[in-house]
């Protein structure tokens, strides 16, 4: 079939190699003179993609840190049983016995530039706070205390033994030679009240709270577990032994009997404020005679101490 049209030759036969036309666009040389490859031009990175990569790296870093923290905690913490017994922890707790010298009252109560620190307690003579009287006797073994008992006009009469609950102070010394003033005022109040800084402090109310405060003046240090158990026993003694029903008292006596089967005192192997408040609650409510064997033995241990035996006279 004959051709439709003719195409003109692009190059003539006379064109020599190396003399090609230069009318087209130039192409960069991909090779250096030394024969090494030239670096390719860098492509521009999308800023949003770069931000996403940075965010991913930050999340992975935080996840790794959290994993390390959880791994560390898993080696330290074990899941406790619901009936976990903390007796072993308490027995290893370091107690400072009450036979040591007293704590620094300036540090605990604040420095009054040489003035005597006064603890003033209002209490109703119809229900005397026996635990505070026991702690007062214990404090007298460690500090020079100026004790006094007064009667408020709201009270018509006070039994003679309550007026002399602190005994007679044989040594009359100047006020500035004492370390602590302890004043008990028999007053018609619903619950005991205490102040140790008349000008600046709000009153502390409740026999248990005052007992905790006064016992802290011995400067004893407890662990968090021991402190929690002591507070629990104090509340139990006040609200269930002293103010609760007969059913509640029976339940508390069983718990006390179990605890005293493992240690000499309610919490650990040293006397604490829990023992003082619980003993006074039992004696004041008349439930001591019905107490189980371990509780009876513990009560005798308390009464062998002079501060407890002196308060026993107030119950007669």
MODELLER restraints for C-alpha pairs under 7 A, 6 or more apart:
rsr = mdl.restraints
at = mdl.atoms
rsr.add(forms.Gaussian(group=physical.xy_distance, feature=features.Distance(at['CA:30:A'], at['CA:37:A']), mean=6.75, stdev=0.5))
rsr.add(forms.Gaussian(group=physical.xy_distance, feature=features.Distance(at['CA:30:A'], at['CA:38:A']), mean=6.06, stdev=0.5))
rsr.add(forms.Gaussian(group=physical.xy_distance, feature=features.Distance(at['CA:31:A'], at['CA:37:A']), mean=5.33, stdev=0.5))
rsr.add(forms.Gaussian(group=physical.xy_distance, feature=features.Distance(at['CA:31:A'], at['CA:38:A']), mean=5.83, stdev=0.5))
rsr.add(forms.Gaussian(group=physical.xy_distance, feature=features.Distance(at['CA:32:A'], at['CA:38:A']), mean=6.15, stdev=0.5))
rsr.add(forms.Gaussian(group=physical.xy_distance, feature=features.Distance(at['CA:90:A'], at['CA:226:A']), mean=6.09, stdev=0.5))
rsr.add(forms.Gaussian(group=physical.xy_distance, feature=features.Distance(at['CA:90:A'], at['CA:268:A']), mean=5.60, stdev=0.5))
rsr.add(forms.Gaussian(group=physical.xy_distance, feature=features.Distance(at['CA:91:A'], at['CA:268:A']), mean=5.43, stdev=0.5))
rsr.add(forms.Gaussian(group=physical.xy_distance, feature=features.Distance(at['CA:91:A'], at['CA:269:A']), mean=6.84, stdev=0.5))
rsr.add(forms.Gaussian(group=physical.xy_distance, feature=features.Distance(at['CA:93:A'], at['CA:223:A']), mean=6.85, stdev=0.5))
rsr.add(forms.Gaussian(group=physical.xy_distance, feature=features.Distance(at['CA:95:A'], at['CA:220:A']), mean=6.83, stdev=0.5))
rsr.add(forms.Gaussian(group=physical.xy_distance, feature=features.Distance(at['CA:95:A'], at['CA:221:A']), mean=6.83, stdev=0.5))
rsr.add(forms.Gaussian(group=physical.xy_distance, feature=features.Distance(at['CA:95:A'], at['CA:222:A']), mean=6.90, stdev=0.5))
rsr.add(forms.Gaussian(group=physical.xy_distance, feature=features.Distance(at['CA:96:A'], at['CA:220:A']), mean=5.62, stdev=0.5))
rsr.add(forms.Gaussian(group=physical.xy_distance, feature=features.Distance(at['CA:97:A'], at['CA:270:A']), mean=6.95, stdev=0.5))
rsr.add(forms.Gaussian(group=physical.xy_distance, feature=features.Distance(at['CA:101:A'], at['CA:142:A']), mean=6.02, stdev=0.5))
rsr.add(forms.Gaussian(group=physical.xy_distance, feature=features.Distance(at['CA:102:A'], at['CA:142:A']), mean=5.28, stdev=0.5))
rsr.add(forms.Gaussian(group=physical.xy_distance, feature=features.Distance(at['CA:102:A'], at['CA:143:A']), mean=6.62, stdev=0.5))
rsr.add(forms.Gaussian(group=physical.xy_distance, feature=features.Distance(at['CA:102:A'], at['CA:218:A']), mean=5.49, stdev=0.5))
rsr.add(forms.Gaussian(group=physical.xy_distance, feature=features.Distance(at['CA:102:A'], at['CA:219:A']), mean=6.91, stdev=0.5))
rsr.add(forms.Gaussian(group=physical.xy_distance, feature=features.Distance(at['CA:103:A'], at['CA:217:A']), mean=6.36, stdev=0.5))
rsr.add(forms.Gaussian(group=physical.xy_distance, feature=features.Distance(at['CA:103:A'], at['CA:218:A']), mean=5.58, stdev=0.5))
rsr.add(forms.Gaussian(group=physical.xy_distance, feature=features.Distance(at['CA:103:A'], at['CA:219:A']), mean=4.92, stdev=0.5))
rsr.add(forms.Gaussian(group=physical.xy_distance, feature=features.Distance(at['CA:115:A'], at['CA:176:A']), mean=6.92, stdev=0.5))
rsr.add(forms.Gaussian(group=physical.xy_distance, feature=features.Distance(at['CA:116:A'], at['CA:176:A']), mean=6.25, stdev=0.5))
rsr.add(forms.Gaussian(group=physical.xy_distance, feature=features.Distance(at['CA:116:A'], at['CA:178:A']), mean=6.91, stdev=0.5))
rsr.add(forms.Gaussian(group=physical.xy_distance, feature=features.Distance(at['CA:116:A'], at['CA:179:A']), mean=6.24, stdev=0.5))
rsr.add(forms.Gaussian(group=physical.xy_distance, feature=features.Distance(at['CA:116:A'], at['CA:180:A']), mean=5.97, stdev=0.5))
rsr.add(forms.Gaussian(group=physical.xy_distance, feature=features.Distance(at['CA:116:A'], at['CA:181:A']), mean=6.55, stdev=0.5))
rsr.add(forms.Gaussian(group=physical.xy_distance, feature=features.Distance(at['CA:117:A'], at['CA:179:A']), mean=6.99, stdev=0.5))
rsr.add(forms.Gaussian(group=physical.xy_distance, feature=features.Distance(at['CA:117:A'], at['CA:180:A']), mean=5.13, stdev=0.5))
rsr.add(forms.Gaussian(group=physical.xy_distance, feature=features.Distance(at['CA:117:A'], at['CA:181:A']), mean=5.83, stdev=0.5))
rsr.add(forms.Gaussian(group=physical.xy_distance, feature=features.Distance(at['CA:117:A'], at['CA:196:A']), mean=6.96, stdev=0.5))
rsr.add(forms.Gaussian(group=physical.xy_distance, feature=features.Distance(at['CA:118:A'], at['CA:180:A']), mean=5.99, stdev=0.5))
rsr.add(forms.Gaussian(group=physical.xy_distance, feature=features.Distance(at['CA:118:A'], at['CA:181:A']), mean=4.28, stdev=0.5))
rsr.add(forms.Gaussian(group=physical.xy_distance, feature=features.Distance(at['CA:118:A'], at['CA:182:A']), mean=5.99, stdev=0.5))
rsr.add(forms.Gaussian(group=physical.xy_distance, feature=features.Distance(at['CA:118:A'], at['CA:196:A']), mean=5.38, stdev=0.5))
rsr.add(forms.Gaussian(group=physical.xy_distance, feature=features.Distance(at['CA:118:A'], at['CA:197:A']), mean=6.99, stdev=0.5))
rsr.add(forms.Gaussian(group=physical.xy_distance, feature=features.Distance(at['CA:119:A'], at['CA:181:A']), mean=5.79, stdev=0.5))
rsr.add(forms.Gaussian(group=physical.xy_distance, feature=features.Distance(at['CA:119:A'], at['CA:182:A']), mean=4.88, stdev=0.5))
rsr.add(forms.Gaussian(group=physical.xy_distance, feature=features.Distance(at['CA:119:A'], at['CA:183:A']), mean=6.12, stdev=0.5))
rsr.add(forms.Gaussian(group=physical.xy_distance, feature=features.Distance(at['CA:119:A'], at['CA:195:A']), mean=5.86, stdev=0.5))
rsr.add(forms.Gaussian(group=physical.xy_distance, feature=features.Distance(at['CA:119:A'], at['CA:196:A']), mean=4.22, stdev=0.5))
rsr.add(forms.Gaussian(group=physical.xy_distance, feature=features.Distance(at['CA:120:A'], at['CA:182:A']), mean=6.14, stdev=0.5))
rsr.add(forms.Gaussian(group=physical.xy_distance, feature=features.Distance(at['CA:120:A'], at['CA:183:A']), mean=4.80, stdev=0.5))
rsr.add(forms.Gaussian(group=physical.xy_distance, feature=features.Distance(at['CA:120:A'], at['CA:184:A']), mean=6.03, stdev=0.5))
rsr.add(forms.Gaussian(group=physical.xy_distance, feature=features.Distance(at['CA:120:A'], at['CA:194:A']), mean=5.58, stdev=0.5))
rsr.add(forms.Gaussian(group=physical.xy_distance, feature=features.Distance(at['CA:120:A'], at['CA:195:A']), mean=5.35, stdev=0.5))
rsr.add(forms.Gaussian(group=physical.xy_distance, feature=features.Distance(at['CA:120:A'], at['CA:196:A']), mean=6.10, stdev=0.5))
rsr.add(forms.Gaussian(group=physical.xy_distance, feature=features.Distance(at['CA:121:A'], at['CA:183:A']), mean=6.24, stdev=0.5))
rsr.add(forms.Gaussian(group=physical.xy_distance, feature=features.Distance(at['CA:121:A'], at['CA:184:A']), mean=4.93, stdev=0.5))
rsr.add(forms.Gaussian(group=physical.xy_distance, feature=features.Distance(at['CA:121:A'], at['CA:185:A']), mean=6.05, stdev=0.5))
rsr.add(forms.Gaussian(group=physical.xy_distance, feature=features.Distance(at['CA:121:A'], at['CA:192:A']), mean=6.87, stdev=0.5))
rsr.add(forms.Gaussian(group=physical.xy_distance, feature=features.Distance(at['CA:121:A'], at['CA:193:A']), mean=5.55, stdev=0.5))
rsr.add(forms.Gaussian(group=physical.xy_distance, feature=features.Distance(at['CA:121:A'], at['CA:194:A']), mean=4.35, stdev=0.5))
rsr.add(forms.Gaussian(group=physical.xy_distance, feature=features.Distance(at['CA:121:A'], at['CA:195:A']), mean=6.63, stdev=0.5))
rsr.add(forms.Gaussian(group=physical.xy_distance, feature=features.Distance(at['CA:122:A'], at['CA:184:A']), mean=6.11, stdev=0.5))
rsr.add(forms.Gaussian(group=physical.xy_distance, feature=features.Distance(at['CA:122:A'], at['CA:185:A']), mean=4.84, stdev=0.5))
rsr.add(forms.Gaussian(group=physical.xy_distance, feature=features.Distance(at['CA:122:A'], at['CA:186:A']), mean=5.94, stdev=0.5))
rsr.add(forms.Gaussian(group=physical.xy_distance, feature=features.Distance(at['CA:122:A'], at['CA:187:A']), mean=5.85, stdev=0.5))
rsr.add(forms.Gaussian(group=physical.xy_distance, feature=features.Distance(at['CA:122:A'], at['CA:192:A']), mean=5.54, stdev=0.5))
rsr.add(forms.Gaussian(group=physical.xy_distance, feature=features.Distance(at['CA:122:A'], at['CA:193:A']), mean=5.10, stdev=0.5))
rsr.add(forms.Gaussian(group=physical.xy_distance, feature=features.Distance(at['CA:122:A'], at['CA:194:A']), mean=6.38, stdev=0.5))
rsr.add(forms.Gaussian(group=physical.xy_distance, feature=features.Distance(at['CA:123:A'], at['CA:185:A']), mean=6.33, stdev=0.5))
rsr.add(forms.Gaussian(group=physical.xy_distance, feature=features.Distance(at['CA:123:A'], at['CA:186:A']), mean=5.15, stdev=0.5))
rsr.add(forms.Gaussian(group=physical.xy_distance, feature=features.Distance(at['CA:123:A'], at['CA:187:A']), mean=5.57, stdev=0.5))
rsr.add(forms.Gaussian(group=physical.xy_distance, feature=features.Distance(at['CA:123:A'], at['CA:189:A']), mean=6.34, stdev=0.5))
rsr.add(forms.Gaussian(group=physical.xy_distance, feature=features.Distance(at['CA:123:A'], at['CA:191:A']), mean=6.66, stdev=0.5))
rsr.add(forms.Gaussian(group=physical.xy_distance, feature=features.Distance(at['CA:123:A'], at['CA:192:A']), mean=4.56, stdev=0.5))
rsr.add(forms.Gaussian(group=physical.xy_distance, feature=features.Distance(at['CA:123:A'], at['CA:193:A']), mean=6.69, stdev=0.5))
rsr.add(forms.Gaussian(group=physical.xy_distance, feature=features.Distance(at['CA:124:A'], at['CA:186:A']), mean=5.56, stdev=0.5))
rsr.add(forms.Gaussian(group=physical.xy_distance, feature=features.Distance(at['CA:124:A'], at['CA:187:A']), mean=5.21, stdev=0.5))
rsr.add(forms.Gaussian(group=physical.xy_distance, feature=features.Distance(at['CA:124:A'], at['CA:188:A']), mean=5.27, stdev=0.5))
rsr.add(forms.Gaussian(group=physical.xy_distance, feature=features.Distance(at['CA:124:A'], at['CA:189:A']), mean=5.64, stdev=0.5))
rsr.add(forms.Gaussian(group=physical.xy_distance, feature=features.Distance(at['CA:124:A'], at['CA:192:A']), mean=7.00, stdev=0.5))
rsr.add(forms.Gaussian(group=physical.xy_distance, feature=features.Distance(at['CA:125:A'], at['CA:158:A']), mean=6.47, stdev=0.5))
rsr.add(forms.Gaussian(group=physical.xy_distance, feature=features.Distance(at['CA:125:A'], at['CA:186:A']), mean=5.80, stdev=0.5))
rsr.add(forms.Gaussian(group=physical.xy_distance, feature=features.Distance(at['CA:129:A'], at['CA:207:A']), mean=6.39, stdev=0.5))
rsr.add(forms.Gaussian(group=physical.xy_distance, feature=features.Distance(at['CA:130:A'], at['CA:280:A']), mean=5.89, stdev=0.5))
rsr.add(forms.Gaussian(group=physical.xy_distance, feature=features.Distance(at['CA:130:A'], at['CA:311:A']), mean=6.95, stdev=0.5))
rsr.add(forms.Gaussian(group=physical.xy_distance, feature=features.Distance(at['CA:131:A'], at['CA:211:A']), mean=6.81, stdev=0.5))
rsr.add(forms.Gaussian(group=physical.xy_distance, feature=features.Distance(at['CA:131:A'], at['CA:276:A']), mean=5.80, stdev=0.5))
rsr.add(forms.Gaussian(group=physical.xy_distance, feature=features.Distance(at['CA:131:A'], at['CA:277:A']), mean=5.31, stdev=0.5))
rsr.add(forms.Gaussian(group=physical.xy_distance, feature=features.Distance(at['CA:131:A'], at['CA:280:A']), mean=5.76, stdev=0.5))
rsr.add(forms.Gaussian(group=physical.xy_distance, feature=features.Distance(at['CA:132:A'], at['CA:211:A']), mean=5.94, stdev=0.5))
rsr.add(forms.Gaussian(group=physical.xy_distance, feature=features.Distance(at['CA:134:A'], at['CA:307:A']), mean=5.21, stdev=0.5))
rsr.add(forms.Gaussian(group=physical.xy_distance, feature=features.Distance(at['CA:134:A'], at['CA:308:A']), mean=5.93, stdev=0.5))
rsr.add(forms.Gaussian(group=physical.xy_distance, feature=features.Distance(at['CA:134:A'], at['CA:311:A']), mean=6.61, stdev=0.5))
rsr.add(forms.Gaussian(group=physical.xy_distance, feature=features.Distance(at['CA:135:A'], at['CA:215:A']), mean=6.75, stdev=0.5))
rsr.add(forms.Gaussian(group=physical.xy_distance, feature=features.Distance(at['CA:137:A'], at['CA:307:A']), mean=5.23, stdev=0.5))
rsr.add(forms.Gaussian(group=physical.xy_distance, feature=features.Distance(at['CA:138:A'], at['CA:307:A']), mean=6.26, stdev=0.5))
rsr.add(forms.Gaussian(group=physical.xy_distance, feature=features.Distance(at['CA:143:A'], at['CA:179:A']), mean=6.26, stdev=0.5))
rsr.add(forms.Gaussian(group=physical.xy_distance, feature=features.Distance(at['CA:144:A'], at['CA:178:A']), mean=4.98, stdev=0.5))
rsr.add(forms.Gaussian(group=physical.xy_distance, feature=features.Distance(at['CA:144:A'], at['CA:179:A']), mean=5.22, stdev=0.5))
rsr.add(forms.Gaussian(group=physical.xy_distance, feature=features.Distance(at['CA:144:A'], at['CA:180:A']), mean=6.48, stdev=0.5))
rsr.add(forms.Gaussian(group=physical.xy_distance, feature=features.Distance(at['CA:145:A'], at['CA:178:A']), mean=5.70, stdev=0.5))
rsr.add(forms.Gaussian(group=physical.xy_distance, feature=features.Distance(at['CA:145:A'], at['CA:179:A']), mean=5.97, stdev=0.5))
rsr.add(forms.Gaussian(group=physical.xy_distance, feature=features.Distance(at['CA:145:A'], at['CA:180:A']), mean=4.81, stdev=0.5))
rsr.add(forms.Gaussian(group=physical.xy_distance, feature=features.Distance(at['CA:145:A'], at['CA:181:A']), mean=5.56, stdev=0.5))
rsr.add(forms.Gaussian(group=physical.xy_distance, feature=features.Distance(at['CA:145:A'], at['CA:182:A']), mean=6.63, stdev=0.5))
rsr.add(forms.Gaussian(group=physical.xy_distance, feature=features.Distance(at['CA:146:A'], at['CA:178:A']), mean=6.20, stdev=0.5))
rsr.add(forms.Gaussian(group=physical.xy_distance, feature=features.Distance(at['CA:146:A'], at['CA:180:A']), mean=6.26, stdev=0.5))
rsr.add(forms.Gaussian(group=physical.xy_distance, feature=features.Distance(at['CA:146:A'], at['CA:181:A']), mean=4.68, stdev=0.5))
rsr.add(forms.Gaussian(group=physical.xy_distance, feature=features.Distance(at['CA:146:A'], at['CA:182:A']), mean=6.00, stdev=0.5))
rsr.add(forms.Gaussian(group=physical.xy_distance, feature=features.Distance(at['CA:147:A'], at['CA:166:A']), mean=6.88, stdev=0.5))
rsr.add(forms.Gaussian(group=physical.xy_distance, feature=features.Distance(at['CA:147:A'], at['CA:181:A']), mean=6.04, stdev=0.5))
rsr.add(forms.Gaussian(group=physical.xy_distance, feature=features.Distance(at['CA:147:A'], at['CA:182:A']), mean=4.75, stdev=0.5))
rsr.add(forms.Gaussian(group=physical.xy_distance, feature=features.Distance(at['CA:147:A'], at['CA:183:A']), mean=5.72, stdev=0.5))
rsr.add(forms.Gaussian(group=physical.xy_distance, feature=features.Distance(at['CA:148:A'], at['CA:182:A']), mean=6.44, stdev=0.5))
rsr.add(forms.Gaussian(group=physical.xy_distance, feature=features.Distance(at['CA:148:A'], at['CA:183:A']), mean=4.79, stdev=0.5))
rsr.add(forms.Gaussian(group=physical.xy_distance, feature=features.Distance(at['CA:148:A'], at['CA:184:A']), mean=6.30, stdev=0.5))
rsr.add(forms.Gaussian(group=physical.xy_distance, feature=features.Distance(at['CA:149:A'], at['CA:163:A']), mean=6.29, stdev=0.5))
rsr.add(forms.Gaussian(group=physical.xy_distance, feature=features.Distance(at['CA:149:A'], at['CA:183:A']), mean=5.85, stdev=0.5))
rsr.add(forms.Gaussian(group=physical.xy_distance, feature=features.Distance(at['CA:149:A'], at['CA:184:A']), mean=4.85, stdev=0.5))
rsr.add(forms.Gaussian(group=physical.xy_distance, feature=features.Distance(at['CA:149:A'], at['CA:185:A']), mean=5.84, stdev=0.5))
rsr.add(forms.Gaussian(group=physical.xy_distance, feature=features.Distance(at['CA:150:A'], at['CA:184:A']), mean=6.33, stdev=0.5))
rsr.add(forms.Gaussian(group=physical.xy_distance, feature=features.Distance(at['CA:150:A'], at['CA:185:A']), mean=4.73, stdev=0.5))
rsr.add(forms.Gaussian(group=physical.xy_distance, feature=features.Distance(at['CA:150:A'], at['CA:186:A']), mean=6.30, stdev=0.5))
rsr.add(forms.Gaussian(group=physical.xy_distance, feature=features.Distance(at['CA:151:A'], at['CA:185:A']), mean=5.50, stdev=0.5))
rsr.add(forms.Gaussian(group=physical.xy_distance, feature=features.Distance(at['CA:151:A'], at['CA:186:A']), mean=4.87, stdev=0.5))
rsr.add(forms.Gaussian(group=physical.xy_distance, feature=features.Distance(at['CA:151:A'], at['CA:187:A']), mean=6.55, stdev=0.5))
rsr.add(forms.Gaussian(group=physical.xy_distance, feature=features.Distance(at['CA:152:A'], at['CA:185:A']), mean=6.45, stdev=0.5))
rsr.add(forms.Gaussian(group=physical.xy_distance, feature=features.Distance(at['CA:152:A'], at['CA:186:A']), mean=5.92, stdev=0.5))
rsr.add(forms.Gaussian(group=physical.xy_distance, feature=features.Distance(at['CA:152:A'], at['CA:187:A']), mean=5.10, stdev=0.5))
rsr.add(forms.Gaussian(group=physical.xy_distance, feature=features.Distance(at['CA:154:A'], at['CA:187:A']), mean=6.02, stdev=0.5))
rsr.add(forms.Gaussian(group=physical.xy_distance, feature=features.Distance(at['CA:154:A'], at['CA:188:A']), mean=5.65, stdev=0.5))
rsr.add(forms.Gaussian(group=physical.xy_distance, feature=features.Distance(at['CA:155:A'], at['CA:187:A']), mean=5.77, stdev=0.5))
rsr.add(forms.Gaussian(group=physical.xy_distance, feature=features.Distance(at['CA:155:A'], at['CA:188:A']), mean=5.89, stdev=0.5))
rsr.add(forms.Gaussian(group=physical.xy_distance, feature=features.Distance(at['CA:161:A'], at['CA:314:A']), mean=6.25, stdev=0.5))
rsr.add(forms.Gaussian(group=physical.xy_distance, feature=features.Distance(at['CA:191:A'], at['CA:205:A']), mean=6.71, stdev=0.5))
rsr.add(forms.Gaussian(group=physical.xy_distance, feature=features.Distance(at['CA:191:A'], at['CA:206:A']), mean=5.69, stdev=0.5))
rsr.add(forms.Gaussian(group=physical.xy_distance, feature=features.Distance(at['CA:192:A'], at['CA:205:A']), mean=5.80, stdev=0.5))
rsr.add(forms.Gaussian(group=physical.xy_distance, feature=features.Distance(at['CA:192:A'], at['CA:206:A']), mean=5.30, stdev=0.5))
rsr.add(forms.Gaussian(group=physical.xy_distance, feature=features.Distance(at['CA:192:A'], at['CA:207:A']), mean=5.78, stdev=0.5))
rsr.add(forms.Gaussian(group=physical.xy_distance, feature=features.Distance(at['CA:193:A'], at['CA:203:A']), mean=6.08, stdev=0.5))
rsr.add(forms.Gaussian(group=physical.xy_distance, feature=features.Distance(at['CA:193:A'], at['CA:204:A']), mean=5.62, stdev=0.5))
rsr.add(forms.Gaussian(group=physical.xy_distance, feature=features.Distance(at['CA:193:A'], at['CA:205:A']), mean=4.54, stdev=0.5))
rsr.add(forms.Gaussian(group=physical.xy_distance, feature=features.Distance(at['CA:193:A'], at['CA:206:A']), mean=6.48, stdev=0.5))
rsr.add(forms.Gaussian(group=physical.xy_distance, feature=features.Distance(at['CA:194:A'], at['CA:203:A']), mean=5.31, stdev=0.5))
rsr.add(forms.Gaussian(group=physical.xy_distance, feature=features.Distance(at['CA:194:A'], at['CA:204:A']), mean=5.09, stdev=0.5))
rsr.add(forms.Gaussian(group=physical.xy_distance, feature=features.Distance(at['CA:194:A'], at['CA:205:A']), mean=6.48, stdev=0.5))
rsr.add(forms.Gaussian(group=physical.xy_distance, feature=features.Distance(at['CA:194:A'], at['CA:210:A']), mean=6.74, stdev=0.5))
rsr.add(forms.Gaussian(group=physical.xy_distance, feature=features.Distance(at['CA:195:A'], at['CA:201:A']), mean=6.57, stdev=0.5))
rsr.add(forms.Gaussian(group=physical.xy_distance, feature=features.Distance(at['CA:195:A'], at['CA:202:A']), mean=6.97, stdev=0.5))
rsr.add(forms.Gaussian(group=physical.xy_distance, feature=features.Distance(at['CA:195:A'], at['CA:203:A']), mean=5.04, stdev=0.5))
rsr.add(forms.Gaussian(group=physical.xy_distance, feature=features.Distance(at['CA:195:A'], at['CA:204:A']), mean=6.48, stdev=0.5))
rsr.add(forms.Gaussian(group=physical.xy_distance, feature=features.Distance(at['CA:204:A'], at['CA:210:A']), mean=6.37, stdev=0.5))
rsr.add(forms.Gaussian(group=physical.xy_distance, feature=features.Distance(at['CA:208:A'], at['CA:234:A']), mean=6.18, stdev=0.5))
rsr.add(forms.Gaussian(group=physical.xy_distance, feature=features.Distance(at['CA:208:A'], at['CA:235:A']), mean=6.87, stdev=0.5))
rsr.add(forms.Gaussian(group=physical.xy_distance, feature=features.Distance(at['CA:208:A'], at['CA:238:A']), mean=6.69, stdev=0.5))
rsr.add(forms.Gaussian(group=physical.xy_distance, feature=features.Distance(at['CA:211:A'], at['CA:273:A']), mean=6.84, stdev=0.5))
rsr.add(forms.Gaussian(group=physical.xy_distance, feature=features.Distance(at['CA:212:A'], at['CA:273:A']), mean=6.52, stdev=0.5))
rsr.add(forms.Gaussian(group=physical.xy_distance, feature=features.Distance(at['CA:215:A'], at['CA:273:A']), mean=6.28, stdev=0.5))
rsr.add(forms.Gaussian(group=physical.xy_distance, feature=features.Distance(at['CA:229:A'], at['CA:267:A']), mean=6.99, stdev=0.5))
rsr.add(forms.Gaussian(group=physical.xy_distance, feature=features.Distance(at['CA:230:A'], at['CA:267:A']), mean=6.51, stdev=0.5))
rsr.add(forms.Gaussian(group=physical.xy_distance, feature=features.Distance(at['CA:230:A'], at['CA:274:A']), mean=5.49, stdev=0.5))
rsr.add(forms.Gaussian(group=physical.xy_distance, feature=features.Distance(at['CA:233:A'], at['CA:274:A']), mean=5.57, stdev=0.5))
rsr.add(forms.Gaussian(group=physical.xy_distance, feature=features.Distance(at['CA:234:A'], at['CA:274:A']), mean=5.01, stdev=0.5))
rsr.add(forms.Gaussian(group=physical.xy_distance, feature=features.Distance(at['CA:234:A'], at['CA:277:A']), mean=6.19, stdev=0.5))
rsr.add(forms.Gaussian(group=physical.xy_distance, feature=features.Distance(at['CA:234:A'], at['CA:278:A']), mean=6.84, stdev=0.5))
rsr.add(forms.Gaussian(group=physical.xy_distance, feature=features.Distance(at['CA:237:A'], at['CA:277:A']), mean=6.43, stdev=0.5))
rsr.add(forms.Gaussian(group=physical.xy_distance, feature=features.Distance(at['CA:237:A'], at['CA:278:A']), mean=4.96, stdev=0.5))
rsr.add(forms.Gaussian(group=physical.xy_distance, feature=features.Distance(at['CA:237:A'], at['CA:281:A']), mean=6.23, stdev=0.5))
rsr.add(forms.Gaussian(group=physical.xy_distance, feature=features.Distance(at['CA:238:A'], at['CA:281:A']), mean=6.96, stdev=0.5))
rsr.add(forms.Gaussian(group=physical.xy_distance, feature=features.Distance(at['CA:240:A'], at['CA:248:A']), mean=5.77, stdev=0.5))
rsr.add(forms.Gaussian(group=physical.xy_distance, feature=features.Distance(at['CA:240:A'], at['CA:249:A']), mean=5.97, stdev=0.5))
rsr.add(forms.Gaussian(group=physical.xy_distance, feature=features.Distance(at['CA:241:A'], at['CA:249:A']), mean=5.03, stdev=0.5))
rsr.add(forms.Gaussian(group=physical.xy_distance, feature=features.Distance(at['CA:241:A'], at['CA:252:A']), mean=6.96, stdev=0.5))
rsr.add(forms.Gaussian(group=physical.xy_distance, feature=features.Distance(at['CA:241:A'], at['CA:281:A']), mean=6.13, stdev=0.5))
rsr.add(forms.Gaussian(group=physical.xy_distance, feature=features.Distance(at['CA:241:A'], at['CA:282:A']), mean=6.80, stdev=0.5))
rsr.add(forms.Gaussian(group=physical.xy_distance, feature=features.Distance(at['CA:242:A'], at['CA:281:A']), mean=5.21, stdev=0.5))
rsr.add(forms.Gaussian(group=physical.xy_distance, feature=features.Distance(at['CA:242:A'], at['CA:285:A']), mean=6.30, stdev=0.5))
rsr.add(forms.Gaussian(group=physical.xy_distance, feature=features.Distance(at['CA:253:A'], at['CA:291:A']), mean=6.43, stdev=0.5))
rsr.add(forms.Gaussian(group=physical.xy_distance, feature=features.Distance(at['CA:256:A'], at['CA:295:A']), mean=6.67, stdev=0.5))
rsr.add(forms.Gaussian(group=physical.xy_distance, feature=features.Distance(at['CA:257:A'], at['CA:292:A']), mean=6.29, stdev=0.5))
rsr.add(forms.Gaussian(group=physical.xy_distance, feature=features.Distance(at['CA:257:A'], at['CA:294:A']), mean=5.21, stdev=0.5))
rsr.add(forms.Gaussian(group=physical.xy_distance, feature=features.Distance(at['CA:257:A'], at['CA:295:A']), mean=5.45, stdev=0.5))
rsr.add(forms.Gaussian(group=physical.xy_distance, feature=features.Distance(at['CA:259:A'], at['CA:266:A']), mean=6.18, stdev=0.5))
rsr.add(forms.Gaussian(group=physical.xy_distance, feature=features.Distance(at['CA:260:A'], at['CA:266:A']), mean=5.91, stdev=0.5))
rsr.add(forms.Gaussian(group=physical.xy_distance, feature=features.Distance(at['CA:260:A'], at['CA:294:A']), mean=5.84, stdev=0.5))
rsr.add(forms.Gaussian(group=physical.xy_distance, feature=features.Distance(at['CA:260:A'], at['CA:295:A']), mean=6.78, stdev=0.5))
rsr.add(forms.Gaussian(group=physical.xy_distance, feature=features.Distance(at['CA:261:A'], at['CA:294:A']), mean=6.17, stdev=0.5))
rsr.add(forms.Gaussian(group=physical.xy_distance, feature=features.Distance(at['CA:263:A'], at['CA:269:A']), mean=6.04, stdev=0.5))
rsr.add(forms.Gaussian(group=physical.xy_distance, feature=features.Distance(at['CA:264:A'], at['CA:298:A']), mean=6.96, stdev=0.5))
rsr.add(forms.Gaussian(group=physical.xy_distance, feature=features.Distance(at['CA:265:A'], at['CA:271:A']), mean=6.18, stdev=0.5))
rsr.add(forms.Gaussian(group=physical.xy_distance, feature=features.Distance(at['CA:265:A'], at['CA:275:A']), mean=6.84, stdev=0.5))
rsr.add(forms.Gaussian(group=physical.xy_distance, feature=features.Distance(at['CA:265:A'], at['CA:298:A']), mean=6.97, stdev=0.5))
rsr.add(forms.Gaussian(group=physical.xy_distance, feature=features.Distance(at['CA:266:A'], at['CA:274:A']), mean=6.88, stdev=0.5))
rsr.add(forms.Gaussian(group=physical.xy_distance, feature=features.Distance(at['CA:266:A'], at['CA:275:A']), mean=6.17, stdev=0.5))
rsr.add(forms.Gaussian(group=physical.xy_distance, feature=features.Distance(at['CA:279:A'], at['CA:299:A']), mean=6.68, stdev=0.5))
rsr.add(forms.Gaussian(group=physical.xy_distance, feature=features.Distance(at['CA:282:A'], at['CA:288:A']), mean=5.31, stdev=0.5))
rsr.add(forms.Gaussian(group=physical.xy_distance, feature=features.Distance(at['CA:302:A'], at['CA:308:A']), mean=6.32, stdev=0.5))
rsr.add(forms.Gaussian(group=physical.xy_distance, feature=features.Distance(at['CA:303:A'], at['CA:309:A']), mean=5.18, stdev=0.5))
